[in-house]
Amino acid sequence: MPEVHTLTVAEVIAETGDAHSVVFELSPDQIEAFRYRPGQFLTLRIGTAARCYSLASAPHEGSRLKVTVKRTEGGYGSNWICDNIRAGSTVDVLVPAGIFTPADFDEDLLLFAGGSGITPVMSILKTALRQGNGRIVLIYANRDERSVIFGAELSTLVKEYSDRLVVLHWLESVQGLPSEAQLGALARPFAGFEAFLCGPAPFMAAAKQALEGLGWGRKRIHLEKFVSLGGNPFETEPSEPDTGETTELHVDLDGKQHELTWPRQRKLLDFLLDKGLEAPYSCREGQCSACACRIVSGEVKMLNNEILDSEDIAEGIVLACQSVPLTDEVSVTYE
C-alpha cells in the first residue's frame, strides 16, 4: 500500500469563476513526508476514485500546500472538489510525485502554460525567481481575460522581477487559438532556454512542434501530461502468481547501486517497494510519469502506457509500475 496521509484544508480560494485553489495545512509530523520539488503533484482520494493535481505553491513558501483545480465538463473530481471542499474538510492524499521539474534553477526557462496548466508552471516560476538567477519567459494562453488564473500574482511578480521575468498573455477571445507558427514566433527570441509545457493536449502539441521546428533539442523540452486515473492507487492490488522464473536486476537509484533477483511476474515498481527501496510513483496505472525510469540494458514489457510517447520509448524510458522483465538481465537507472 502507498503511504496515505489525511490532510486538513485550511482555505479554499476562488481564483476564477471555474477554478479553485485548495490550501492544505500540514501538521508538524507531516512536513517531512510532503517535501516536494517545484512542478510535482499530489494524488487526492475523491470518493472511490483518485485524481492528480499539480502543486501551485512553491517549497520556499512554507508548510502550506496549494493545488489548483479547474472545473471540466463532466469532470467527476474537479466538480466534486469545487462544489464540496471547504476550510476544515479532510482529504486523503499521497505524498508528492512527478518529474516535471528543472534540474537547475539557474537555467534560463521558457514556460508554456494553457489554462489550468499554469499550476505546476507557477510553482517552477516562483522557485526560479526566488532561488535562481536565470531569465524566465512565460507564454500563457487562456480563453479570455476572466479565465486567467493567478493573473494578479503574475502582475506583481513582473513588477518585482522586471529584469528577469517576461509574461506574454494569449487570449483566444482576442487572438483566436494559437497556431504552431504563432507559438514559434513567440518562442524564437529565446532559443537555448530550457522549455516546460503544460496545458491542453492540442496546445502542448503545437508548442512542442514549434520548438522542435526552431531546433530545440528533445532533452530541453519537458511536458506534463495528465489523464484521469482509471484505477485507484489508494487500494491494494492483488499479487501476481509466482512462476518461479527470475531476472538479474541492477538498479541505480538515488546514487546507490542495487543488485537484486527480480521475479518475472512482478512489476518493477512493486518489486522495488517490496525490497524497501524508495522508488518514485503515484498512480500505479501507467497514466502518469511519476515512476518513469530508463532501461540501460536488457528488455522489459510495459503492460499499460498512456503517458509516454514513441520518442520516450525509443530512448529507453519506461513506466516502472507497468514493466515486467523479458530478458535474463536488466539494468535500470532513475535519472
ZAMARGU-4260 file (C-alpha; in steps of 0.2 Angstrom, whole numbers, plus 5000, padded with zeros to 4 digits):
<rodrens>
0) 5000/5000/5000 | 5006/5018/4996 | 5009/5030/5011 | 4992/5039/5013 | 4990/5055/5024
5) 4975/5064/5029 | 4977/5082/5026 | 4966/5096/5033 | 4960/5110/5021 | 4965/5127/5028
10) 4957/5138/5015 | 4948/5137/4998 | 4952/5152/4986 | 4941/5156/4971 | 4954/5160/4958
15) 4942/5162/4943 | 4924/5158/4940 | 4928/5140/4937 | 4945/5137/4946 | 4948/5135/4965
20) 4964/5133/4974 | 4963/5121/4989 | 4976/5125/5003 | 4982/5111/5014 | 4989/5115/5031
25) 5002/5102/5036 | 5004/5096/5054 | 5022/5096/5061 | 5023/5077/5059 | 5018/5078/5040
30) 5031/5091/5035 | 5045/5079/5031 | 5034/5067/5021 | 5027/5082/5010 | 5044/5090/5005
35) 5042/5092/4986 | 5050/5099/4971 | 5043/5113/4960 | 5032/5105/4947 | 5026/5090/4956
40) 5008/5085/4960 | 4998/5077/4974 | 4986/5062/4971 | 4969/5065/4981 | 4956/5052/4985
45) 4939/5058/4978 | 4926/5046/4984 | 4931/5029/4977 | 4942/5037/4964 | 4959/5046/4963
50) 4964/5062/4954 | 4981/5070/4952 | 4983/5089/4954 | 4998/5099/4952 | 5005/5110/4966
55) 5004/5129/4963 | 5013/5133/4979 | 5032/5133/4980 | 5043/5124/4993 | 5050/5141/4999
60) 5033/5147/5004 | 5031/5137/5020 | 5021/5122/5026 | 5005/5126/5017 | 5002/5116/5000
65) 4991/5123/4987 | 4983/5113/4972 | 4973/5122/4959 | 4958/5114/4951 | 4948/5120/4936
70) 4931/5113/4933 | 4929/5102/4917 | 4913/5097/4909 | 4908/5081/4916 | 4924/5080/4927
75) 4920/5069/4942 | 4935/5075/4953 | 4936/5093/4948 | 4917/5097/4950 | 4916/5087/4967
80) 4931/5097/4974 | 4924/5114/4968 | 4907/5110/4975 | 4911/5101/4991 | 4928/5106/4998
85) 4928/5119/5012 | 4940/5125/5025 | 4941/5111/5038 | 4937/5097/5026 | 4949/5082/5026
90) 4956/5073/5011 | 4967/5058/5009 | 4982/5062/4999 | 4998/5053/4993 | 5015/5061/4995
95) 5021/5072/4981 | 5026/5064/4965 | 5031/5069/4947 | 5047/5073/4937 | 5041/5089/4929
100) 5054/5100/4937 | 5070/5109/4932 | 5087/5101/4936 | 5095/5118/4938 | 5085/5134/4943
105) 5099/5145/4937 | 5095/5140/4919 | 5085/5152/4908 | 5067/5145/4907 | 5054/5146/4893
110) 5037/5141/4901 | 5021/5137/4891 | 5005/5136/4900 | 4987/5134/4894 | 4973/5136/4906
115) 4975/5127/4922 | 4992/5121/4915 | 4998/5136/4924 | 4998/5127/4940 | 5014/5117/4940
120) 5022/5131/4929 | 5018/5144/4943 | 5027/5133/4956 | 5043/5132/4944 | 5042/5151/4940
125) 5041/5156/4958 | 5055/5145/4963 | 5066/5150/4949 | 5064/5168/4953 | 5067/5166/4972
130) 5081/5153/4971 | 5089/5155/4954 | 5097/5169/4943 | 5091/5165/4926 | 5079/5173/4914
135) 5061/5167/4914 | 5048/5169/4900 | 5030/5163/4902 | 5019/5161/4887 | 5001/5159/4895
140) 4986/5155/4884 | 4968/5157/4890 | 4950/5158/4884 | 4948/5176/4889 | 4954/5188/4902
145) 4942/5181/4915 | 4950/5164/4913 | 4967/5169/4918 | 4972/5160/4934 | 4985/5169/4945
150) 4984/5185/4935 | 4986/5197/4949 | 5000/5187/4956 | 5009/5186/4940 | 5007/5205/4938
155) 5015/5208/4955 | 5030/5196/4951 | 5033/5205/4934 | 5035/5222/4943 | 5046/5214/4957
160) 5057/5205/4944 | 5056/5216/4929 | 5074/5212/4924 | 5071/5193/4924 | 5053/5189/4921
165) 5043/5192/4905 | 5024/5186/4904 | 5016/5185/4887 | 4997/5183/4888 | 4987/5175/4873
170) 4968/5177/4874 | 4958/5166/4862 | 4944/5178/4863 | 4955/5191/4855 | 4968/5182/4845
175) 4960/5165/4842 | 4968/5148/4845 | 4987/5149/4845 | 4995/5140/4830 | 5011/5131/4829
180) 5018/5146/4819 | 5012/5159/4831 | 5019/5150/4846 | 5035/5148/4836 | 5036/5166/4833
185) 5034/5170/4852 | 5047/5157/4856 | 5060/5161/4843 | 5069/5175/4853 | 5073/5163/4867
190) 5082/5150/4858 | 5093/5140/4871 | 5081/5141/4885 | 5075/5126/4894 | 5057/5123/4890
195) 5042/5117/4901 | 5025/5114/4893 | 5008/5111/4902 | 4991/5113/4896 | 4978/5105/4885
200) 4985/5092/4873 | 4982/5102/4857 | 4991/5117/4864 | 5006/5107/4870 | 5007/5098/4854
205) 5008/5114/4844 | 5021/5122/4856 | 5032/5106/4856 | 5031/5106/4837 | 5035/5124/4836
210) 5050/5122/4847 | 5057/5107/4838 | 5055/5117/4822 | 5066/5130/4829 | 5079/5117/4833
215) 5076/5114/4852 | 5083/5098/4857 | 5071/5085/4863 | 5080/5084/4880 | 5077/5103/4883
220) 5058/5101/4880 | 5048/5094/4896 | 5030/5090/4895 | 5017/5087/4909 | 5003/5076/4904
225) 4988/5070/4915 | 4974/5059/4911 | 4960/5054/4923 | 4966/5038/4933 | 4956/5023/4929
230) 4962/5013/4944 | 4963/5018/4962 | 4981/5019/4969 | 4974/5020/4987 | 4968/5002/4986
235) 4980/4986/4987 | 4982/4977/4971 | 4981/4958/4971 | 4998/4950/4970 | 5003/4941/4954
240) 5006/4922/4954 | 5024/4916/4956 | 5030/4907/4940 | 5047/4904/4948 | 5057/4912/4933
245) 5068/4927/4938 | 5079/4941/4931 | 5095/4948/4937 | 5092/4966/4940 | 5104/4981/4943
250) 5096/4997/4949 | 5104/5014/4950 | 5093/5024/4962 | 5097/5040/4972 | 5115/5037/4968
255) 5116/5020/4975 | 5118/5003/4966 | 5107/4988/4970 | 5109/4970/4963 | 5093/4960/4965
260) 5084/4945/4959 | 5068/4950/4951 | 5053/4938/4949 | 5047/4938/4931 | 5029/4940/4935
265) 5032/4955/4947 | 5030/4973/4941 | 5046/4983/4943 | 5039/4996/4955 | 5030/4983/4966
270) 5046/4973/4967 | 5057/4988/4972 | 5044/4994/4985 | 5044/4976/4992 | 5063/4977/4994
275) 5061/4993/5004 | 5068/5005/4990 | 5060/5022/4989 | 5057/5022/4970 | 5045/5036/4965
280) 5027/5033/4960 | 5010/5040/4961 | 4996/5032/4950 | 5002/5014/4948 | 4991/5013/4932
285) 5003/5019/4918 | 4993/5035/4917 | 5006/5047/4925 | 5025/5049/4923 | 5030/5049/4941
290) 5038/5031/4941 | 5047/5034/4924 | 5065/5026/4923 | 5077/5022/4910 | 5082/5004/4904
295) 5101/5004/4901 | 5102/4986/4896 | 5090/4971/4894 | 5072/4972/4889 | 5055/4974/4898
300) 5037/4974/4893 | 5025/4988/4898 | 5008/4981/4902 | 5000/4998/4900 | 5006/5015/4895
305) 4995/5031/4892 | 5008/5044/4895 | 5025/5040/4886 | 5026/5044/4868 | 5036/5034/4854
310) 5051/5045/4857 | 5052/5042/4875 | 5051/5023/4872 | 5065/5024/4859 | 5076/5032/4872
315) 5073/5018/4884 | 5061/5027/4896 | 5048/5015/4904 | 5035/5016/4917 | 5041/5005/4932
320) 5023/5002/4938 | 5019/4993/4922 | 5036/4985/4917 | 5039/4966/4919 | 5056/4958/4913
325) 5058/4949/4897 | 5077/4946/4897 | 5088/4937/4910 | 5097/4953/4915 | 5090/4971/4916
330) 5099/4987/4921 | 5088/5002/4926 | 5093/5019/4931 | 5082/5033/4939 | 5090/5049/4932
</rodrens>
